[in-house]
Amino acid sequence: MSRELKLRIISAIVLAAVILTATWYGGMMFRLFAGVLSLLIYYEWTSITKLSDTNPTGYAWGWFAIAVMSGNTIFGEPSLDLPLLSGFTLTAALFPVLRGKNWWLVGGMIYAGLSGISLAAIRGEEPTGFVAMVFVFAIVWATDILAYFVGRAIGGPKLAPSISPGKTWSGAIGGTVSGVIAGGAVAAVYHGRIGIVVLALSLALSIFSQIGDLFESFIKRRFKVKDSSHLIPGHGGFMDRVDGLVFACFTVFLIAVVHAAITGDVPGSGGGILPGF
């Protein structure tokens, strides 16, 4: 086994242990994880897009905004999450509208801010939030792992050769099937049954986790960057590791927002927001 592979395995085990421990305990520990992850993602996004050079004022504003949003995620009131994200993002939009700057600042604030907000909202404060978070993890990790191995074993037509040349349609389909199975397995253990809503949700999260992976690949290829950073030994950066996870969480959160608009329930105000958990 090569030194690099050993380093990757050790880093993956440590990272998984930290995430699962924070998820198990929930509360302040998980909110701290979500808030810090939001800051790390903004750091990597701005490093990739070179925002400090192209838009230094916006770059500083973004740090202030993400710091405030992360602080609210950790210590504040969940019902303020969306108003804060909306207000800071709309203000950031003034830079490209009035000053002719690019839109990478706005994109980074949404991506980083919504990452922490959606993770914290799914976990919530109740035990059911732990199961909901494990449900999302199982789908994303099963999709990612099986997509890699199925793609290598079967090969075939490329999924998006201009964005990520290594990904194939066979891998994407294999990953999606395994993601649905993993989500159904978690639901079966927790509920004792598997409903059509769970399977449909598992399918959606698996697909969007792969879209998240492709999205991050697009950003890195656009700026000719191999890794989002070198913060994780042997793995690159945090965006490289959580790209699929955060898109899956975005999907859950947006479903919850639509549900809230219909029922009046505020996402993140209680114990988890995933339907059926």
N, C-alpha and C positions, 0 to 999 in steps of 0.2 A: 504494500500500500504506500503510495507516494506521500510525501510530507504535506503537499497541498490538499490532498484528499482527506488526510487525517485532520488537518486544520478545519476544513469545511464541516466534517462530521462533528467535531468538538464544538464549533461555533453554533451549529444547528441544534445540538442537544441543549446547550446552555440557553440559547434564545427561546427554544420551545419550553424549557423548564420555567423560565421567567414569565413567559406569556401565560402558561397554564396555571402557575401559582397565583399570579395576579387575578386570573379569571376565577379561580376557585375561591379566593378570599373576597373578591369583589370590593365594594365600598371605595374607600379612599385609595387603596392599593391599585385597583383597576383604573380608577379615574386618573391617578397619577401616571400610570402606564399610557393611557389614552392621550393625556395632555402632553407628555414628553414626546410621544410618537408624532404628534402634530407638529411640534417644534422641529424635530429632526427631519421630517418630510419637507417642511418649508425650507430648512437649511439646504437640503440636497436639491430641491427644485430650483432654488435661486442660484446655486452653484452651477447646475447644468445649464440653465438659461442665461447665466452671466448678468443677472439683473443688477448687481452692484455697479456694473460698468455702464449698462445701457439706460438704467433708470434709478440712480442712487437715491433720489428722494422717495420714489415709490417703494424701493427696496427697504428703506428705513420705516416707512409707514406700514409696510407689510409685516415687519418684525414686531412693531408695536401692536398691530391688530391681532396677530397670531398669539402673541404673549397674553393679551387680554382674554382672548377666546379660550386659550389653554387654561388660564387661571380660573375662568368661570367653569370650565369643564371639571377642574379639580376641586375647587372650593365653593363655587357659586350655585346659581339656580338654573336647573336644566331648561326651564321655560324661556330663559333669556338666550339660549344657544342660537336659535334661528334668527331672532332680531339682531343679535350682534353680528352674525355672519352676513346677513343681508345688508346691514348698515355699513359695515367695513368694506364689503365688496362693491357696493354702489359708489362709495367714496373713491375707492381705488380705480373704478371705471372712468373717473374724471381725468386721470392721467392720459389714457389713450384718446379720449374724446376731445379734451381741451388742449393737450400739449403734444399730441401726435406720437405718443409712445406706443409700444407694442402691448399686446394683451396678455403677455406671460405673467405679469404681476397678478392680474385678476384670476387667471387660471390657477396659479400657485396658491392663492389665498383660499379659493374654493376647495381645491384638492386637499391641502393641508388641514384647513379648518374643519371641513366636513369629515375628514378621517377620524379625528379625535371625538367629534360630536356624535357620529354614528356609532362608533365602538362603545362609548359610554352609555348611549341610549339603549343599545341592544342588551348590554349586561344589566343595566338597571341596578336596583338595590335588593331585589328579591331572589330567592333560590331558583325560580324559573328562568331568571336571566342567565344563570350559569348554563343551564341546559340549552337555551337559545344560542348562546355563544359557542358552545361545543358543537351544536348543529351546524353553524356557519363554518367553524374551523374544519369539521369533518368533510363538508362538501368541497371547500376550497383546497384543502390538502390532498384529498383523494383525486380531485380533478387535476391538480398540478402534477402529482406523482405519476398517475396512470397515463396522462397525456404524454409525458416524457417517454415512458417505457413502451407504450403502445406505438407511438410515433416511430421510435427507433426500431421496433420489431417488425412493423408492417411497412412503414414508409409510405410512398405514394405521392399524390399531388400535394403541392405546398399550399398552406392555408393563406398566408399573406407574405409572399416572397420579398416584396419590396420593403416590408417592415421588419419581419423576423424570419429569415430564410430557413431556419431549422424546424419551424412548426409545420405540421402536416394536417390534412383533413382527417386522416385516420387517428392521429393523436388527439385531435379536438373531439372527435366523436367518442373515442375510448374514454377520454377524460370526463366527458359529459355523462356518459352511462355510469361510470364509477362514482361520480359526484351524486347522482340521483340515488344510487344504491346506498351510499354512505349516509345521505340525509334520511333516507327511509329507515336505515338501520337504527339511527339515533332516535327517530320518532317511535319506532317499534319498541325499543328498550324502555323509553320514557312513558309512552302512552299504552303500549301493548297492542297497537294497531298502526296501520299506515293509511292515511286518508289521501284523497286526490289533491287536496290543497297542499299538503306537505310535499307530494311528488312534483306538483307544478312549481312550488316555490324552490325546491331543490334544483329543478331544471333551470329555472331563471337564474339562480345564484351561480350555478356552474357555468352557464353561458357568460354571465357578466363578469365572473372572475377571470375568464379567458380574455374577454374584451379589455379588462384592466391590465392584463399582462401585455397585450398588444399595444395598448395605449402608452404604457411606459416605454416599450421598445421603440415606438414611434418618436417619443420625445428624445430618447438617447440617440437614435439615428439622425434626427433632425439637427442635433447639436454635435454629432460625431463624438459621442462619449460612450465608452464601453460599460462602465459601472456608474451608478448614481453617486457613489462616494467610496471610501475605503474604511468605513467605520466598523464593518463586521469582518473580521479576519477570514479570508478565504471565500467570502460571499459577495463582497462589494458593499452596497449600502442598504439602508432600510427600505427604500423604495423598491429595490430589486427583490426584496423578500416579501413585501406586503402589498405589492401592486394588485394582485388578484383579490386579496382579502379586503382591501379598502373599497374596491368596486362592488364586491358582494355586499359589504356593509352599507354602501351608498344605496344600493338597490333596496335593501330592507328598510332603511330609513325613509326613503322616498315613498315606498309603499305605505309606511306608517303615517307619513304626512298626508297622503291622499285619504287614508282611513280617518285621520283626525279631522280633515275638512268635512267629512261626512258625519262623523259621530260626535265631534267636539272634544275628543280625548287628545291631550297634548303629548307628543312623542317625548319620551325620556322623563316623564313626570312621575313614573311609578317603577314597576319592577320588570323591565324588559318590554320590548315593543314587537317582538316577532309573533305573527299570528299563530295560535295554537300552542304557545309555550308560556 
